[in-house]
Amino acid sequence: GGATLGPISEAFLTILDDDTLAAALAAWRTARFGANAGNAVISGNTADPDADGRPNLLEYALNTDPGTPDAGPVLGTTATGPANLQLTFQRIASPALSYTVESSNDLVTWDPTPVWTSTGAQNLAGPVTVTDPTDLATTPRRFLRLRVTAP
């Protein structure tokens, strides 16, 4: 844990759709939206019925409820030692999804070496906390983002 940071730290979350997820997403939509599972305005990939800023595809990948605004991923700093950014988030156990935490000093150029990545068999369900190795004392302007993709 650590304190939530102000404007120098933001989490950016995206997910890309992939046909390999079609069956799992259809089952998830039926379970979460019932009679509205076929209504793209409510249950579509980019819909955000709870208005929490995360589209349904991201709600699926982060194992959050698309019908209730969630706190979602939390960005903070390490509690002890040097101050480093930490991003904590939930994930589902799906080999069809890859989770990657990336870093940037300017929100334009993202480091090509991810801070952390998990793919395939490594995708175990549950919370994950990723710590950026860059000390905020030496690089005070630092950003992390979570990218969820279908390989």
N, C-alpha and C positions, 0 to 999 in steps of 0.2 A: 504494500500500500504506500501511499504518499499523497501529498496534496494535489488537488486538481490545479492545473496551470491556466494562466490567462491566455491572451491572444497570441503568445509566441508558440503555442502548441495546439495542434488540431489533429483530429483523426479523420482520414478520408477513407470512405468505404465504397467499394464498387464490386459488382459481380457481373460476369458475362454468362449469357445463356448458352446451353449446349444441348443438342438432341439426346445425348446419353442420359440426361437427367429427366427426360419426358415422363417416364413411367413413375419414378419416385415423386416428381412434382405433382403429377395428377393425383396420386394417392394422398399426398400432403394437402393439396387443395380441397379434396373431398372431406378429409378429416377436419380441416380448419374452417372451411367456408360452407359446408353442407350444400344446401340448395343453391347457393350463389357460386359454387365451384366453377361453373361455366360462364359466369359474368365477368368479362375481362376488366370492367371498370372497378370491380371490387377485388377479384382474385388474380388478375393478370400479373405477369412478371414485374412490370414497372409500377403497378398500383401501390398506393400507400394508404389503405383504409383507416389506419389508426393515426395517420398524420404525424408520425414520429421521425420522419426524414429518411426512413429505410424502406426501399421497395420490397415487395413480397419475396423476390428471389434472395435478397440479403437476409430477410427474416428467416427464410428456410435454412440458409447456410449457417446462421448464427444461433439457430434453435430458439428463436424468440417468437412471441405470439403476435401475429399480424393484426389481431383485433384489439390489442391493448398497447398503448405507448410504453416502450421499454427504455430503460436506461442505456442498454446496449453496451458497446465497448467503452471502457473507461481509460482515459489517459491521465497519468499521474507521474510522480517521480519516485525514485528509490527512497526508502525510509532511512537508510543508514549509508555511510560511506559517501563517495562522490555522488552528486546529483545527476542521475541519468533518467531519461524518459522511460516510462513503462506503459505498455498497452496491454490491457486485459480484456479478453473476449471469450465467448462460448463458441463451440464448433460442433458440428454433427459428425458422426462416423460414416463418412462416405468416401470411397476411393475415387469417385468421380469429381471431387472438388480438391483444389489446391489453395492453401492459405499462405499468403506471403506478407510479411511486414517489411516495408521499405522506409528509407529515411531520406531527408532532404534538409538543406540549410536555407533554401529560398523558395520552396514550393514550385519551382520550375524544373530543376534538374534533380532527378531521383537517383540515388546511388545504385549502380547496376548490380552491386553485391547486396543481396537482401540481408537485413538484420536477422531474419528468421524465415524459414519456409517449412511447410509440411505437406506432403503429397501421398497419394495412394494408401498403402498399408499403415502409414504413420498417422493417418487421420483418425485418431481415437476421440470419442466424444468427451466433452467436458471443458472446463475452463482452462485457458492458457494465459500466462503472463509472459510477455516478451520484453526484455530489457535492452535498450539501445546501448551499444558499447561506448558511444561518444559522451564524454563528460560535459555537462552544461556549463561548468566553470570555464572551460576552454572554448566552447562553441555555444554561446548562449541562445542563438537563434537556431532551433532544431525542430523538425516536424517528423511525425510518423504517420504512415497510412497502412491500412489493411486492404489488400487486394484478394478477392476470392474469385477464382476462375475455374472453369471446367477444362481440363487438359485435352 
